Amino acid sequence: MFQFIINDISKYRTQLMGIATLLVIFGHSVGNGVVMSGWLESLCGLASVGVEFSFL
C-alpha cells in the first residue's frame, strides 16, 4: 500500500519541479500549433497539474 510521507516532497523537490515545468511547456505548446504524437499530446491535458505541482 502506498504511504504518503510529507518529507518526500522536500526530498524530491527538484524532480517534481522539473516534471511540473515539462507539463506546463507541453500544455502551452499544443495551443501554439505544435503537432505531437498521440501519447505526447495526452500529456498536454496535464498542464494544470504542472501548475499545481509548482504551487506544492
Wavefront OBJ file of the C-alpha trace (Angstrom):
o trace
v 0.000 0.000 0.000
v 1.179 3.499 -0.843
v 2.018 5.669 2.140
v 2.373 9.427 1.667
v 5.261 10.923 3.611
v 5.411 14.716 3.594
v 9.223 14.745 3.839
v 9.415 13.126 0.400
v 8.143 16.368 -1.157
v 11.193 18.285 0.002
v 13.458 15.311 -0.718
v 12.361 15.135 -4.378
v 11.605 18.838 -4.880
v 13.958 19.300 -7.840
v 12.498 16.338 -9.719
v 8.920 17.452 -9.021
v 9.658 20.957 -10.282
v 11.230 19.519 -13.444
v 8.154 17.396 -14.145
v 5.890 20.360 -13.439
v 7.864 22.560 -15.826
v 7.704 19.982 -18.625
v 3.948 19.527 -18.176
v 3.350 23.264 -18.416
v 5.587 23.569 -21.500
v 3.796 20.675 -23.248
v 0.428 22.157 -22.353
v 1.243 25.531 -23.856
v 2.956 24.171 -26.957
v -0.184 22.485 -28.327
v -2.097 25.751 -28.080
v 0.608 27.376 -30.197
v 0.274 24.934 -33.100
v 2.945 22.337 -32.295
v 1.987 18.912 -33.682
v 2.754 15.974 -31.381
v 2.169 12.229 -31.367
v -0.872 10.808 -29.560
v 0.729 9.822 -26.263
v 2.652 13.092 -26.034
v -0.475 15.092 -26.795
v -2.232 13.338 -23.911
v 0.373 14.856 -21.589
v -0.740 18.289 -22.729
v -4.003 17.867 -20.863
v -1.980 17.709 -17.652
v -0.702 21.297 -17.866
v -2.914 22.324 -14.965
v -1.399 19.510 -12.899
v 2.020 21.008 -13.611
v 0.831 24.345 -12.256
v -0.447 22.634 -9.118
v 2.901 20.872 -8.658
v 4.590 24.264 -8.864
v 2.400 25.568 -6.056
v 3.129 22.485 -3.985
l 1 2 3 4 5 6 7 8 9 10 11 12 13 14 15 16 17 18 19 20 21 22 23 24 25 26 27 28 29 30 31 32 33 34 35 36 37 38 39 40 41 42 43 44 45 46 47 48 49 50 51 52 53 54 55 56
